[in-house]
Amino acid sequence: MTRCLSRCTTAALLWVAFTPAAGAETLSTTVEQWGLLGSWAVDCAARPDRDKGALLTYEIRKDGRVMYRRNFGDARDESEVVSATVNAEGVLNVMVYFPSLKQTREFGLLLSKQGSLRAIYNRSERGEYTIRDGKYVATGAPTPPQQRCD
């Protein structure tokens, strides 16, 4: 069982390592057509703040990579989007590798007809949720809509 799991893990890592160039066009096309590109915040007029709202930016680099930048005011980071797919309900399922956390996180985003963006779920690679069904797991409060800032 362990050998099989090890082989599957190795195969998956090799597949990811050798497919970014082939999948970059599809990934960038998906996020662009869905409407994700640009900067988003709960309140675009407010300064980025960890507790009051970060400025989140998605962009396509010249090399085709899709990047995700977070500005918390006192801290910033940049991570690569490794996949993005749209499900039947229109939710954009995004996977981002966070080097600072040494983990991949998956989150689902929903774009309203009015143009606001809302997080529907956010989970670690181990399946631990911080957001589930559009609500923060810790508090039960709904995730706030984010507006495009640019």
Disulfide bonds with the S-S distance in Angstrom:
Cys44-Cys149 2.00
